[in-house]
């Protein structure tokens, strides 16, 4: 494969004494000579549709999810999983051409709130979907939209956060699947501390916004959306 990098070096001090050692600084600049190749995404949306997400929370989650899906490219793969008392894949992993984008948006639009908040089931389901297509040629990650209040199957708040944090860390360190969390709406409406810890363990970060449009602005700043939160790979 052709080398498409330019390497330039410069010494901070060009004059050196003949008879003794000297410490000097070497400046190195590496830059591409050609175009950069976009790395396709293997993206999983994990959507909380439990009873605590009723009303504006779920409406904002659906709107933000549609916007994110709409920015994907033909080379990207997307999966969508909803969770409440159980977890269900509502959009199986596939490349995101125009038809797939419309289908994903349509299925997201039909979501309604129900049941408890079995986050662990949701995490296991989305990780299983993403594992089908992970690899060195893709950026694989989860975006979790939730209020961050996991419960048991009866709806009682689960105060033991260890199992969620350990699962996120396991998949990040072992499989390279990162996890970004999102809190939408008023900060008093979601558990910021838990969502932040979850993102830290999953190699991602917490985004929190009052409106879906603000969320997209954050992704645009951090990851290049609507060029679809890209990073780039040099062809060397």
N, C-alpha and C positions, 0 to 999 in steps of 0.2 A: 504494500500500500504506500502511495507517495507521501513523503514528509511534507506537511503543510504548516509547519511551525517555523517561526523566525526567532533565532536566539541572538541576543545582543548583550555583550558584557562590557564593563568599564571599571577600571580601578579608581578608587577615590584619590589615591596618591600615586603618580606615575614615577616619581624619583625615589629610588631605594638606595640606602647605604651599601657599600661593597663589603664591609668587614663585619657586620653584625646583623642579627635578626631584627625584623620589624613586623609589627602587626598592621595589616592593611585591610581595607574593606573592598570586597568585590561586589559590584552591583550587577544583577542578572535580570534581563527582561525577556519574557517569552510571550510571543503574540502570534495569532493565526495568520497565515498567508491567504487562506481561502475561506469559503463559506463555512458556517457552523451547522452541524447536523442536529435537528431536533430529536430528542429522545421521546418516544411514545409513552403514554401513561397507562398504567393498569390501576384504575381508580375504583375504590369501593365507597359508596355512600351508605352509611348506617344511620337509619332514621328512627328516632324514638316516637312512637305513636301511642304511648300509654295514656291513661286517664289524666295524669298531671300535665300533659301537653295540650289539653283542650283549649279551644279558642284561639287567641292571637298567636300563642307559641307554635301550634301546629301549622297555622296559616303561614307564618313567617318561614317555618322549616320547609314547607312545600314550595314556597316562592323562591327561596334561596337555592334549593336543590335543582329546580328547573333552570335557573340562571346558570348554575355551575355546569349542568349537563349540556346546556345549549352552547357552551364555549368549547366543547370537545371536538377533536378532529378525527378524520377517517382512520388514522393510524392508532388512535387511542382505544382502549378497552374499558368498559364501565360495568359495574355490578351495583345493584341497589337492593338492600335488605331492610325490612322494617322489623321492629321488635316491640313487644308489649309483654303479655303473659307468655307468649311463644315468639319464635323468630321465623321469618319467612322471606325467601328470595322473591322479590316481585319483578326483578329484571335480571335475567341471567347474563353472565359476562359475554359481551360481544363487542365487535368493533363498531365505532360510533359514526356511521354514515347518517345522512339526513333522515332516513326512515327510522333508524334505531333511536335517534335523538327524539323524534316525535313520539315514538312508542314509550320511551322512558318517561318523558314528560307527562304523557297521558296516564300512565300507571301511578306516578307520583301524585297526580291531581286527584285520584280517587281515594287517597288515604283518609281514614277517619280515626279518631282516638278510641282506645279501648284498653281495658285490663290493667295489669300491673306493669312493672318496669324490669323485666328480666334481661338486664344488660349483658350478663355473661353469655346467655344464649345467642344474643345478637352478635357479640364479638366473635364467638366461635364460628357462627355461620358466615360472616363476611370474610374472616380469615380463610375459611375453607374455599370460598369462591375465588379470592385473589390468588391463592396458592396454585390454582390451575394454570395461571398464565404468568407467574412471576419468573424473572430471569434477568441476566445481566444487561439485556438490551432494553429494559423498561424501568420506569420509575413506578414502584408499587407502594400505594399508601391508602389509608382509610381516612375519610372525613366523617366524624361522628357529630351529629346534630341532636342534642339532648339537653334536658335541664339538669342532668347530673345527679338525679336522686334514685339510684337503683333500689329495687325492693325484692323481697322474696315473692313466691307465687301467690301469696295471700295479700300482697300489697303493703306489707310492713317494711318500713325503711331498713335497708341493710347497712349497718354502720361498720361492718368489716370490709374495708376497701382493698385488703391485701390481694385477694384473688383476681380482681380486675387489673390492679397495677402489675402483678406478676405476669399475667397473660400478655399484656401489652409489651412488657419488657422482653418476654420470651420470643414473641414473633418478630420484634425488631432486631434483637441480637442474633437470633438463629436464622431467620429467613429474610431479613432486610425489609420487612413490611412495617412502615412507620404509621403512626396514628396522630392525626390532628383533631382537636376537639373544638366545637363551636358552641358558644352560648349566645342565644338571640334574645333580645328584649332587655328589660330592666335587670341589672345585676342581682337584685334581690329575689328574682324569680328562678335563679339557678345556682348550683353549688360550684362557684368559681374555683375554690381551692381543690376540690376533687377533680374537676375537669383539667385543671392545670397540672396536677400530679400525674394524671392519666397520660396527658400529652408528653410530659417530661419522660415518663417511663417508655413511651412508645416512640421516642425520637422525633416528636413533632412539636407543635406549639398550640397554645390556646388562642382562639380568636373570639372576641365578644363584640357584639354590635347591637345597636338599637333596632336597625332595620336591615332587611336583606341587601339593599343596595350598598349600605356601609360595609357589609361583609365582603361583597364582591370587590369593593375598593381596597380592602385589606389584602385580599388575594392578589389583586393587580399589583400592589406595591411589593409584596413579598415574592411572588412566584410568576409574575408576568401575565396574569389573566387580563384580557380575554385571549391572549395568545396561549391560553390554557396553562397557566402556571408552569411554564417551561423552565427546565435547565437545559444546558447545551453540552454536546459531546464533540470534542475535536477529532477529526478524522486523521489519525496519524498511523 
